[in-house]
Amino acid sequence: MSFLRRRKPTLTPSSPNSDHNNDDSDVDNDKERKTIREEKRKNTNTRWSCLDNCWWFVGGVCTVWWFLLFLYNAMPRSIPQYVTEVIAGPMPDPPGIKLAKEGLKANHPVVFVPGIVTCGLELWEGESCADGLFRKRLWGGTFGELYKRPLCWVKHMSLDNETGLDPPGMRIRPVSGLVAADYFAPGFFVWAVLIANLARIGYEEKNMYMASYDWRLSFQNTEVRDQTLSRMKSNIELMVATNGGKKVVVIPHSMGTLYFLHFMKWVEAPAPMGGGGGSDWCAKHIKAVMNIGGPFLGVPKTLAGLFSMEAKDIAIVKAFAPHVLESDVFHFQTLQHLMRMTRTWDSTMSMIPKGGETIWGGLDWSPEGHYECNTKQHKDNHKPSVKNMNYGRLISFGKEVATLHSSKLERLDFKGALKDKKHVNVSICDVWTEYHEMGIENVEAIAKYKAYTADSILDLLYFVAPKMMKRGDAHFSHGIADDLDDPKYNHYKYWSNPLTTTLPNATDMEIYSMYGVGIPTERAYVYKVNSDSECNIPFKIDTSADGGKEDSCLQGGVYSADGDETVPVLSSGFMFAKGWRGKTRFNPSGIRTYIREYDHSPPANLLEGRGTQSGAHVDILGNFALIEDIIRVAAGATCEDLGGERVYSDIFKWSEKINLKL
């Protein structure tokens, strides 16, 4: 019966060899198990790929880095400072300490306006794949969830492709407070150094405000969804009221400069489209706007991102390790997923180059002419004898096309191509993109047009990303206003374009453009058709296109000009050198505008970190000279007190070549 237990056989005294037999069976069992393990070990085919070696190498580097970082933070501050001074010499006092010794005190309240991607975003509502992530950062911090559940991360970071707002059942919101953008990731500062130096002269949270916002949204949609512009208005009014009526000093960075330009029009415009503050609101509340690395007229790098999800660094990685960004890292087509995600971020369209060929040049001319990328020509009057460059062709298909005179170019208009031929078999692809609907003929038609200027580039983007550009056209403009008195320019879509709007009526206000120079910055691209796979993005930067000694500005398919590594000087400086200089139709009240350039000097050694004299787009926020300028203005100084303008580049020379009606 099933409930009866089987008894173990009882050994009787008449079995003298029972113990011996038991021992023999145990030995046999051990031998048998050992034999099985050895056979399994022999039959196991262990593969060790190049990717495994790469991951072990990356893991080793990261482990050593974090260990050294731990030691650096664990030991007394005097030890690393002593080592650094032994190697690099005595370190200068941080600007906050230096100016505190001079007797400077906190005076005007300070408002920080972060740029694109530098402000943290956290989850408030999501799908089941995001369980346990409530109010955890999906953007910024350690990016742990990106590695743990990448597809879930991409899904939640994407916006609705029709509305540009939250998809149903998902809510990602900006982190609030100074911590929203003090550090982008552990050890990688954004605003932290500037905040710490301001604290040295008495600033704290009651007179410092981080105007964080969801940088994925169009500027007007940050108000529609989160009332971010209203919050900024209320906070500025509160800071002025609680600090003895002292006006604020606003410090926008990167795309934040465009966001605040939009705000200055919004706050004075009548409700419901605007904030209803009246035409004198800015004059009453703002002392100075100190723009850092402002892409006022757009960034060519944005075009490469929207067109092929590339920039110079990504193109180089794809050339040396073509599959790493396709499937080897996350085991899905990484760039295609990122393209689909970023094309839902309407804010990126605010940085498409503005002003067309009038500003950026045409097929046969560009304002900059030639910039010698291996020699800082603003420091040396001697210029090497090399041929001039034409940056006006923002995208060229082929190296020869980039230099050939327009009269010799045979171009076929891509806009007449049909979009219903030979579609890609989407079933074999990980993710759908708008390129899959184009067909091979349309891809070839784009390449046969050969060269794209700042005018035709808009047509190209409408052709390859119609949904994105339809949304963008409702929120942003990229042209030049004919008549700024036309009532149509009262619409919010024109407010972030300095060529289709006016500065406020605030004659006592100062507006600065502060940016780095002396770093080769992406200005134009050489492309080719990518025929590796139906599922791949059909265009890529031609990294084999190189200028050599004759043209050092062409490297890896990218033409470089002077800038801060992200924003060319032309974009940051033109409005201050000409467009807003004095009383113009874009600056009717004659607000004083100033240029302060910071010549890039890389750190001398690793112990200096990202350096104290950097002119790079983000690292400039740790530049001691820039921080000192900001603190002095916040303490009450004017640009004249700083010594006036400081210009190293040829921005005034280039601006004279631009024929803009003022």
C-alpha positions as CSV (number, residue, x, y, z in Angstrom):
1,M,0.0,0.0,0.0
2,S,1.1,3.5,-0.7
3,F,1.0,4.7,2.9
4,L,3.4,1.9,4.0
5,R,7.0,2.8,4.2
6,R,9.7,0.6,3.0
7,R,12.0,-0.5,5.8
8,K,15.7,-0.4,5.4
9,P,17.2,-3.8,5.4
10,T,18.6,-4.6,8.8
11,L,22.2,-6.0,8.9
12,T,22.5,-9.0,11.0
13,P,25.6,-10.1,12.9
14,S,25.9,-12.9,10.4
15,S,26.9,-10.4,7.7
16,P,30.5,-9.7,8.5
17,N,31.3,-8.0,5.1
18,S,28.3,-5.6,5.2
19,D,30.4,-2.6,6.4
20,H,33.1,-3.4,3.8
21,N,30.5,-3.6,1.0
22,N,29.0,-0.3,2.1
23,D,32.3,1.5,1.9
24,D,33.0,0.0,-1.5
25,S,29.6,1.3,-2.8
26,D,30.3,4.8,-1.5
27,V,33.7,4.9,-3.2
28,D,32.1,3.7,-6.4
29,N,29.5,6.4,-6.2
30,D,32.1,9.1,-5.7
31,K,34.1,7.8,-8.7
32,E,31.0,7.8,-10.8
33,R,30.0,11.3,-9.8
34,K,33.6,12.5,-10.5
35,T,33.5,10.8,-13.9
36,I,30.2,12.5,-14.8
37,R,31.5,15.9,-13.8
38,E,34.6,15.4,-15.9
39,E,32.5,14.3,-18.9
40,K,30.3,17.4,-18.5
41,R,33.3,19.6,-18.3
42,K,34.7,18.1,-21.5
43,N,31.4,18.3,-23.3
44,T,30.8,21.9,-22.4
45,N,31.8,24.2,-25.3
46,T,32.8,27.5,-23.6
47,R,32.9,30.4,-26.1
48,W,35.0,33.5,-25.3
49,S,34.2,36.2,-27.8
50,C,35.9,39.5,-28.4
51,L,32.9,41.1,-26.8
52,D,33.5,39.2,-23.6
53,N,37.0,40.6,-23.5
54,C,35.7,44.1,-24.1
55,W,33.2,43.8,-21.2
56,W,35.9,42.4,-18.9
57,F,38.1,45.4,-19.9
58,V,35.3,47.9,-19.3
59,G,34.4,46.3,-16.0
60,G,38.0,46.4,-14.9
61,V,38.4,50.0,-15.8
62,C,35.2,50.9,-14.1
63,T,36.1,49.0,-10.9
64,V,39.5,50.7,-10.7
65,W,37.9,54.1,-11.4
66,W,35.3,53.7,-8.7
67,F,37.9,52.4,-6.3
68,L,40.1,55.4,-6.9
69,L,37.1,57.7,-6.6
70,F,36.3,56.1,-3.3
71,L,39.8,56.6,-2.1
72,Y,39.8,60.2,-3.3
73,N,36.6,61.0,-1.3
74,A,37.6,59.0,1.7
75,M,41.0,60.5,2.3
76,P,41.4,64.0,3.8
77,R,41.1,66.8,1.3
78,S,44.6,68.0,2.0
79,I,46.2,64.9,0.6
80,P,44.9,65.0,-3.1
81,Q,45.4,68.8,-3.0
82,Y,49.0,68.3,-1.9
83,V,49.7,65.7,-4.6
84,T,48.1,68.0,-7.2
85,E,50.2,70.9,-6.2
86,V,53.4,68.9,-6.2
87,I,52.7,67.8,-9.8
88,A,51.0,70.9,-11.2
89,G,52.2,73.7,-8.9
90,P,50.1,75.8,-6.5
91,M,46.4,75.9,-7.3
92,P,44.6,79.2,-7.4
93,D,41.8,79.9,-4.9
94,P,38.4,79.1,-6.3
95,P,36.6,82.3,-7.4
96,G,34.2,82.2,-4.4
97,I,37.0,82.2,-1.9
98,K,38.9,84.9,-3.8
99,L,35.9,87.2,-4.1
100,A,34.9,86.6,-0.5
101,K,38.3,87.9,0.5
102,E,37.7,91.0,-1.5
103,G,34.5,91.5,0.5
104,L,31.9,90.6,-2.1
105,K,28.5,89.5,-0.6
106,A,25.4,87.9,-2.0
107,N,23.3,90.7,-3.6
108,H,21.0,89.9,-6.5
109,P,19.0,86.7,-6.5
110,V,20.2,84.1,-9.0
111,V,18.1,81.9,-11.3
112,F,19.6,78.9,-13.2
113,V,18.0,77.7,-16.4
114,P,19.5,74.3,-17.4
115,G,19.8,73.1,-21.0
116,I,18.8,70.0,-22.8
117,V,19.5,66.6,-21.1
118,T,21.2,68.1,-18.0
119,C,18.1,68.3,-15.8
120,G,17.0,65.1,-14.0
121,L,13.7,63.4,-14.8
122,E,11.9,61.0,-12.5
123,L,9.0,58.5,-12.9
124,W,5.6,59.3,-11.4
125,E,3.5,56.8,-13.4
126,G,4.4,53.9,-15.7
127,E,3.7,50.5,-17.0
128,S,4.3,47.2,-15.2
129,C,7.8,46.9,-16.6
130,A,8.7,50.0,-14.5
131,D,7.4,48.6,-11.2
132,G,9.5,49.8,-8.2
133,L,10.7,52.9,-9.9
134,F,8.2,55.4,-8.5
135,R,10.1,58.8,-8.2
136,K,13.3,57.1,-9.2
137,R,15.4,59.0,-11.8
138,L,15.1,57.7,-15.3
139,W,17.3,60.4,-16.6
140,G,20.4,61.5,-14.7
141,G,22.0,59.8,-11.8
142,T,23.5,56.4,-12.4
143,F,21.3,55.5,-15.4
144,G,21.0,52.0,-13.7
145,E,17.6,51.3,-15.3
146,L,18.9,51.9,-18.7
147,Y,21.2,48.9,-18.3
148,K,18.7,46.7,-16.4
149,R,15.6,47.2,-18.6
150,P,16.6,49.2,-21.7
151,L,13.4,48.7,-23.8
152,C,11.3,49.7,-20.9
153,W,13.5,52.8,-20.3
154,V,13.2,53.8,-24.0
155,K,9.4,53.3,-23.9
156,H,9.0,55.6,-20.8
157,M,11.4,58.2,-22.1
158,S,9.5,58.6,-25.3
159,L,6.7,61.0,-25.8
160,D,3.5,60.6,-27.9
161,N,4.4,60.8,-31.6
162,E,1.2,62.7,-32.4
163,T,0.8,65.1,-29.5
164,G,4.4,65.5,-28.2
165,L,3.0,65.0,-24.7
166,D,2.8,62.0,-22.3
167,P,1.7,58.7,-23.7
168,P,-1.3,57.2,-21.9
169,G,-0.4,55.7,-18.6
170,M,3.0,57.3,-18.3
171,R,4.2,60.4,-16.4
172,I,7.8,61.5,-16.3
173,R,8.4,64.7,-14.5
174,P,11.4,67.0,-13.9
175,V,13.3,66.8,-10.5
176,S,12.9,70.0,-8.5
177,G,15.4,72.0,-6.5
178,L,19.1,72.6,-7.0
179,V,19.7,68.9,-7.1
180,A,17.8,68.7,-10.4
181,A,20.9,69.7,-12.3
182,D,23.9,70.1,-9.9
183,Y,25.3,66.8,-11.2
184,F,24.4,64.9,-14.3
185,A,25.9,61.7,-13.0
186,P,28.0,60.8,-10.0
187,G,31.2,62.8,-10.3
188,F,30.1,64.7,-13.4
189,F,29.2,68.2,-12.3
190,V,27.0,70.6,-14.3
191,W,25.9,73.5,-12.0
192,A,27.5,72.2,-8.8
193,V,30.8,74.1,-9.0
194,L,29.1,77.4,-9.7
195,I,26.6,76.8,-6.9
196,A,29.4,76.0,-4.4
197,N,31.3,79.2,-5.4
198,L,28.2,81.4,-5.0
199,A,27.7,79.9,-1.6
200,R,31.1,81.2,-0.6
201,I,29.9,84.7,-0.7
202,G,26.6,84.0,1.1
203,Y,24.2,82.6,-1.4
204,E,21.8,79.8,-0.4
205,E,18.5,78.3,-1.6
206,K,16.4,81.3,-0.5
207,N,18.2,83.4,-3.1
208,M,19.1,80.7,-5.7
209,Y,16.5,79.0,-7.8
210,M,16.9,76.1,-10.3
211,A,14.2,76.5,-13.0
212,S,14.1,72.9,-13.9
213,Y,11.7,71.7,-16.7
214,D,11.0,68.7,-18.8
215,W,13.5,69.5,-21.6
216,R,11.9,66.9,-23.9
217,L,8.8,69.0,-24.4
218,S,8.3,72.0,-26.7
219,F,8.7,75.2,-24.7
220,Q,5.0,76.1,-24.7
221,N,4.0,72.6,-23.8
222,T,6.0,72.8,-20.5
223,E,3.4,75.4,-19.6
224,V,0.5,73.5,-20.9
225,R,1.4,70.3,-19.0
226,D,3.4,71.4,-16.0
227,Q,2.8,75.2,-15.7
228,T,6.6,75.5,-15.6
229,L,6.7,79.0,-17.1
230,S,4.1,80.2,-14.5
231,R,6.2,78.7,-11.7
232,M,9.3,80.5,-13.0
233,K,7.4,83.8,-13.1
234,S,6.1,83.3,-9.5
235,N,9.4,82.3,-8.2
236,I,11.2,85.3,-9.7
237,E,8.6,87.6,-8.3
238,L,8.9,86.0,-4.9
239,M,12.7,86.3,-4.9
240,V,12.6,89.9,-5.9
241,A,10.0,90.7,-3.2
242,T,11.9,88.8,-0.4
243,N,15.3,90.3,-1.3
244,G,14.5,93.9,-0.9
245,G,13.3,94.5,-4.5
246,K,16.6,93.5,-6.0
247,K,16.3,92.2,-9.6
248,V,17.4,88.7,-10.5
249,V,20.4,87.6,-12.5
250,V,19.4,84.8,-14.8
251,I,21.9,82.3,-15.9
252,P,20.7,80.0,-18.8
253,H,22.9,77.4,-20.3
254,S,22.8,75.7,-23.7
255,M,19.1,75.2,-24.8
256,G,18.1,77.0,-21.7
257,T,19.0,80.2,-23.4
258,L,16.3,79.6,-26.0
259,Y,13.9,78.5,-23.3
260,F,14.4,81.8,-21.4
261,L,14.1,83.8,-24.6
262,H,10.7,82.2,-25.0
263,F,9.9,82.9,-21.4
264,M,10.7,86.7,-21.8
265,K,8.1,86.9,-24.5
266,W,5.6,84.6,-22.8
267,V,5.7,86.5,-19.5
268,E,4.8,89.8,-21.1
269,A,2.2,88.5,-23.5
270,P,-1.4,88.6,-22.6
271,A,-3.2,85.5,-21.2
272,P,-4.2,82.9,-22.1
273,M,-1.3,82.4,-24.5
274,G,1.1,84.3,-22.3
275,G,1.7,85.0,-18.7
276,G,0.0,88.4,-18.6
277,G,2.9,90.2,-16.8
278,G,2.7,93.3,-18.9
279,S,5.2,95.0,-21.2
280,D,7.4,96.1,-18.3
281,W,7.7,92.9,-16.4
282,C,11.3,92.1,-17.5
283,A,12.4,95.6,-16.8
284,K,11.1,95.4,-13.3
285,H,12.4,91.9,-12.4
286,I,15.6,91.2,-14.4
287,K,19.0,92.8,-13.9
288,A,21.0,90.7,-16.3
289,V,20.7,87.6,-18.4
290,M,24.1,85.8,-18.6
291,N,23.7,83.2,-21.4
292,I,26.3,80.4,-21.4
293,G,27.0,78.4,-24.6
294,G,23.8,79.6,-26.2
295,P,22.7,78.0,-29.5
296,F,20.7,81.1,-30.5
297,L,20.8,80.3,-34.2
298,G,20.8,76.5,-33.9
299,V,23.4,73.7,-33.9
300,P,24.4,71.7,-37.0
301,K,25.0,68.7,-34.7
302,T,21.2,68.6,-34.2
303,L,20.8,67.8,-37.9
304,A,23.1,64.8,-37.7
305,G,21.2,63.6,-34.7
306,L,17.8,63.9,-36.3
307,F,18.9,62.6,-39.7
308,S,21.0,59.6,-38.7
309,M,21.3,59.5,-34.9
310,E,24.9,60.4,-35.2
311,A,27.5,62.9,-34.2
312,K,31.3,62.8,-34.8
313,D,32.0,60.4,-31.9
314,I,29.2,58.0,-32.6
315,A,30.2,57.9,-36.3
316,I,33.8,56.9,-35.3
317,V,32.5,54.2,-33.0
318,K,30.3,52.8,-35.7
319,A,33.3,52.8,-38.2
320,F,35.6,50.8,-35.8
321,A,33.0,48.5,-34.2
322,P,29.9,48.6,-36.5
323,H,27.8,46.1,-34.5
324,V,28.4,47.5,-31.0
325,L,25.7,50.1,-31.3
326,E,23.4,47.9,-33.4
327,S,23.0,44.8,-31.3
328,D,26.0,43.7,-29.3
329,V,25.4,46.0,-26.3
330,F,21.7,45.7,-25.5
331,H,20.9,42.9,-28.0
332,F,18.6,45.1,-30.1
333,Q,19.0,47.8,-32.7
334,T,20.1,50.5,-30.3
335,L,20.4,53.5,-32.7
336,Q,17.0,52.8,-34.2
337,H,15.3,52.7,-30.8
338,L,17.1,55.9,-29.8
339,M,16.1,57.6,-33.1
340,R,12.5,56.7,-32.6
341,M,12.7,58.0,-29.0
342,T,14.5,61.3,-29.7
343,R,12.3,62.2,-32.6
344,T,9.4,62.4,-30.1
345,W,11.3,65.1,-28.2
346,D,10.0,68.4,-29.7
347,S,12.6,70.5,-27.9
348,T,15.3,69.2,-30.3
349,M,13.7,71.1,-33.1
350,S,14.4,74.4,-31.3
351,M,18.1,73.9,-32.2
352,I,17.7,73.2,-36.0
353,P,19.8,76.0,-37.7
354,K,17.8,79.2,-38.0
355,G,18.1,82.0,-40.6
356,G,18.6,79.8,-43.6
357,E,21.3,80.6,-46.1
358,T,21.4,84.2,-45.0
359,I,23.1,83.1,-41.8
360,W,24.7,79.8,-42.5
361,G,25.8,80.3,-46.1
362,G,24.8,78.8,-49.4
363,L,26.2,76.3,-51.9
364,D,29.3,78.5,-52.6
365,W,29.8,80.6,-49.6
366,S,29.8,80.7,-45.8
367,P,30.5,83.5,-43.3
368,E,33.4,81.8,-41.6
369,G,35.4,81.1,-44.8
370,H,38.3,79.0,-43.4
371,Y,39.1,78.1,-39.9
372,E,42.4,76.3,-39.4
373,C,41.5,73.5,-36.9
374,N,45.0,72.6,-35.9
375,T,46.1,76.2,-35.1
376,K,44.4,78.7,-32.9
377,Q,44.3,81.5,-35.4
378,H,42.8,84.0,-33.0
379,K,46.1,83.8,-31.1
380,D,48.4,83.7,-34.1
381,N,48.1,86.2,-37.0
382,H,49.9,83.8,-39.3
383,K,47.5,81.6,-41.2
384,P,48.7,78.5,-43.1
385,S,48.3,78.5,-46.9
386,V,45.4,76.2,-47.3
387,K,42.3,76.4,-49.4
388,N,39.2,78.2,-48.1
389,M,36.3,76.1,-46.7
390,N,32.6,76.4,-47.6
391,Y,30.5,75.4,-44.6
392,G,27.3,76.4,-46.4
393,R,26.6,72.8,-47.5
394,L,25.5,71.4,-44.1
395,I,25.1,67.9,-45.6
396,S,26.9,66.7,-48.7
397,F,26.7,63.2,-50.2
398,G,30.4,62.5,-51.0
399,K,33.6,64.4,-50.3
400,E,33.8,65.7,-53.9
401,V,30.3,67.1,-53.7
402,A,31.3,69.1,-50.6
403,T,33.9,71.1,-52.6
404,L,32.6,71.1,-56.1
405,H,31.3,74.4,-57.4
406,S,27.5,74.6,-57.6
407,S,27.6,75.1,-61.4
408,K,29.1,71.6,-61.7
409,L,26.6,69.9,-59.4
410,E,24.0,67.8,-61.1
411,R,21.2,67.5,-58.6
412,L,17.8,65.7,-58.8
413,D,15.0,67.1,-56.7
414,F,14.1,64.5,-54.0
415,K,10.7,66.1,-53.2
416,G,9.2,64.5,-56.3
417,A,10.0,61.0,-55.2
418,L,7.2,58.7,-54.3
419,K,7.0,57.1,-50.9
420,D,5.2,53.9,-51.8
421,K,7.7,51.8,-53.5
422,K,9.7,48.8,-52.2
423,H,9.0,49.2,-48.5
424,V,11.3,47.5,-46.0
425,N,10.1,44.2,-44.6
426,V,9.5,45.6,-41.1
427,S,8.8,42.1,-39.7
428,I,12.5,41.3,-39.7
429,C,13.3,44.6,-37.8
430,D,13.4,45.2,-34.0
431,V,11.8,48.6,-34.3
432,W,9.8,50.7,-36.8
433,T,11.2,54.0,-37.9
434,E,9.9,56.4,-40.5
435,Y,12.7,55.4,-42.8
436,H,11.0,52.0,-43.2
437,E,8.1,53.7,-45.1
438,M,10.4,55.6,-47.5
439,G,11.6,52.8,-49.8
440,I,14.8,52.4,-51.6
441,E,13.9,54.8,-54.4
442,N,13.4,57.6,-51.9
443,V,16.7,56.9,-50.1
444,E,18.5,57.1,-53.4
445,A,16.6,60.3,-54.4
446,I,17.8,62.0,-51.2
447,A,21.4,61.1,-52.0
448,K,21.1,62.3,-55.6
449,Y,20.2,65.8,-54.4
450,K,23.8,65.7,-53.2
451,A,24.1,69.0,-51.2
452,Y,21.8,70.5,-48.6
453,T,22.0,74.1,-47.3
454,A,20.2,75.5,-44.3
455,D,17.2,76.2,-46.5
456,S,16.9,72.8,-48.1
457,I,17.7,71.0,-44.9
458,L,14.2,71.8,-43.6
459,D,12.7,70.2,-46.7
460,L,14.9,67.2,-46.1
461,L,13.7,66.8,-42.5
462,Y,10.0,67.2,-43.6
463,F,10.6,64.4,-46.1
464,V,12.3,61.9,-43.7
465,A,10.5,62.8,-40.5
466,P,7.1,64.2,-41.4
467,K,5.4,63.6,-38.0
468,M,8.2,65.2,-36.0
469,M,8.3,68.2,-38.3
470,K,4.6,68.6,-38.3
471,R,4.6,68.9,-34.5
472,G,7.7,71.1,-34.6
473,D,6.2,73.5,-37.1
474,A,3.4,74.2,-34.6
475,H,5.9,75.2,-31.9
476,F,9.1,76.6,-33.5
477,S,10.2,78.8,-36.5
478,H,13.5,78.7,-38.3
479,G,13.3,81.6,-40.7
480,I,13.7,85.4,-40.6
481,A,10.8,87.8,-40.0
482,D,10.0,90.2,-42.8
483,D,7.9,92.5,-40.7
484,L,8.0,92.1,-36.9
485,D,4.9,94.3,-36.6
486,D,2.9,91.6,-38.3
487,P,0.4,90.2,-35.7
488,K,1.3,86.6,-36.7
489,Y,4.6,87.0,-34.8
490,N,2.7,87.3,-31.6
491,H,2.2,83.6,-31.7
492,Y,4.4,81.5,-29.4
493,K,6.0,79.5,-32.2
494,Y,8.2,82.6,-33.0
495,W,9.3,83.4,-29.4
496,S,12.4,81.3,-29.2
497,N,13.8,82.4,-32.6
498,P,15.8,85.6,-32.2
499,L,15.2,86.3,-35.9
500,T,11.4,86.3,-35.5
501,T,10.9,88.1,-32.2
502,T,12.1,91.1,-30.3
503,L,13.9,91.6,-27.0
504,P,11.8,93.1,-24.2
505,N,11.5,96.9,-23.5
506,A,14.1,96.9,-20.7
507,T,16.8,99.5,-21.3
508,D,18.6,98.9,-18.0
509,M,18.9,95.2,-18.5
510,E,22.2,93.6,-19.7
511,I,22.4,90.5,-21.8
512,Y,25.6,88.5,-22.1
513,S,26.7,85.8,-24.4
514,M,29.4,83.8,-22.7
515,Y,30.9,80.8,-24.6
516,G,34.1,78.9,-25.2
517,V,36.3,79.2,-28.3
518,G,39.3,77.4,-29.7
519,I,37.8,73.9,-30.0
520,P,37.0,72.3,-33.4
521,T,33.2,72.2,-33.5
522,E,30.9,70.3,-35.9
523,R,29.7,72.5,-38.6
524,A,29.0,70.4,-41.7
525,Y,28.9,66.7,-42.7
526,V,29.8,64.3,-45.5
527,Y,27.3,61.5,-45.8
528,K,26.9,58.2,-47.7
529,V,24.1,55.7,-48.2
530,N,24.2,52.9,-45.7
531,S,23.3,49.6,-47.4
532,D,24.4,47.2,-44.7
533,S,20.9,46.1,-43.8
534,E,17.2,46.9,-44.5
535,C,16.7,47.6,-40.8
536,N,19.6,50.0,-40.4
537,I,19.3,53.7,-40.7
538,P,19.9,54.2,-44.4
539,F,22.3,57.1,-44.1
540,K,25.5,57.5,-42.2
541,I,28.5,59.9,-41.9
542,D,31.2,58.9,-44.3
543,T,34.1,58.5,-41.8
544,S,36.5,57.7,-44.7
545,A,36.2,61.3,-45.9
546,D,39.3,63.1,-44.6
547,G,40.9,66.3,-45.6
548,G,44.5,65.4,-44.7
549,K,47.1,68.2,-44.5
550,E,45.4,70.3,-47.2
551,D,42.1,70.6,-45.2
552,S,42.6,69.8,-41.6
553,C,39.0,70.8,-40.8
554,L,37.6,67.7,-42.5
555,Q,38.2,64.7,-40.3
556,G,36.1,61.5,-40.3
557,G,33.4,63.0,-42.5
558,V,32.9,66.1,-40.3
559,Y,33.8,69.7,-41.1
560,S,34.8,71.7,-38.0
561,A,34.8,75.4,-37.3
562,D,35.5,77.4,-34.2
563,G,33.3,76.9,-31.2
564,D,32.9,75.1,-27.9
565,E,32.8,71.6,-29.3
566,T,29.0,71.7,-29.5
567,V,27.9,75.2,-30.6
568,P,29.7,77.1,-33.3
569,V,30.8,80.6,-32.6
570,L,28.5,81.8,-35.3
571,S,25.4,80.6,-33.4
572,S,26.4,81.9,-30.0
573,G,27.9,85.2,-31.1
574,F,26.1,86.7,-34.2
575,M,23.1,88.2,-32.5
576,F,25.4,89.9,-30.0
577,A,27.9,91.0,-32.6
578,K,25.3,92.4,-35.0
579,G,21.6,91.3,-34.7
580,W,21.0,92.8,-31.3
581,R,23.9,95.3,-31.3
582,G,22.5,98.7,-30.5
583,K,18.9,99.6,-31.5
584,T,17.8,97.2,-34.3
585,R,14.4,95.8,-35.3
586,F,15.2,92.8,-33.1
587,N,16.3,95.0,-30.2
588,P,14.0,98.1,-30.4
589,S,14.8,99.4,-26.9
590,G,18.6,99.1,-27.4
591,I,19.3,96.7,-24.5
592,R,23.1,96.5,-24.0
593,T,24.5,93.2,-25.2
594,Y,28.0,91.9,-24.6
595,I,30.2,89.0,-25.8
596,R,32.6,87.3,-23.3
597,E,34.6,84.6,-24.9
598,Y,36.7,82.1,-22.9
599,D,39.7,80.6,-24.7
600,H,39.8,76.9,-24.2
601,S,42.7,75.5,-22.2
602,P,42.5,71.7,-21.5
603,P,43.6,70.4,-18.1
604,A,47.3,69.8,-17.8
605,N,46.9,66.4,-16.1
606,L,44.3,64.0,-14.8
607,L,44.4,65.4,-11.3
608,E,42.9,68.6,-12.6
609,G,39.8,66.7,-13.6
610,R,37.9,68.6,-16.3
611,G,40.0,71.7,-15.8
612,T,39.4,75.2,-14.5
613,Q,40.0,77.0,-17.9
614,S,37.9,74.8,-20.1
615,G,35.9,76.3,-22.9
616,A,34.0,73.1,-23.7
617,H,30.2,73.3,-23.8
618,V,29.5,71.8,-20.4
619,D,32.9,71.9,-18.7
620,I,32.9,75.7,-19.1
621,L,30.5,75.7,-16.1
622,G,33.6,74.9,-14.0
623,N,35.7,77.7,-15.7
624,F,37.1,79.9,-12.9
625,A,37.1,83.0,-15.1
626,L,33.5,82.5,-16.1
627,I,32.4,81.8,-12.5
628,E,34.2,85.0,-11.4
629,D,32.4,87.1,-14.0
630,I,29.0,85.6,-12.9
631,I,29.7,86.2,-9.2
632,R,30.8,89.8,-9.8
633,V,27.6,90.6,-11.7
634,A,25.4,88.8,-9.1
635,A,27.1,91.0,-6.5
636,G,26.2,94.1,-8.4
637,A,28.8,94.7,-11.1
638,T,28.2,95.6,-14.7
639,C,30.0,94.5,-17.9
640,E,32.1,97.7,-17.7
641,D,33.2,96.7,-14.3
642,L,34.4,93.3,-15.8
643,G,36.5,95.2,-18.3
644,G,34.0,95.2,-21.2
645,E,33.8,92.7,-23.9
646,R,36.4,89.9,-24.5
647,V,36.7,88.5,-28.0
648,Y,39.2,86.0,-29.4
649,S,37.3,84.7,-32.4
650,D,36.5,86.4,-35.8
651,I,32.8,86.7,-34.9
652,F,32.7,90.4,-35.8
653,K,34.4,89.8,-39.2
654,W,32.1,86.9,-40.0
655,S,29.0,88.9,-38.9
656,E,29.9,91.6,-41.4
657,K,29.6,89.1,-44.2
658,I,26.0,88.3,-43.3
659,N,23.5,90.5,-45.1
660,L,20.7,90.8,-42.6
661,K,18.1,93.5,-42.6
662,L,18.4,95.4,-39.2
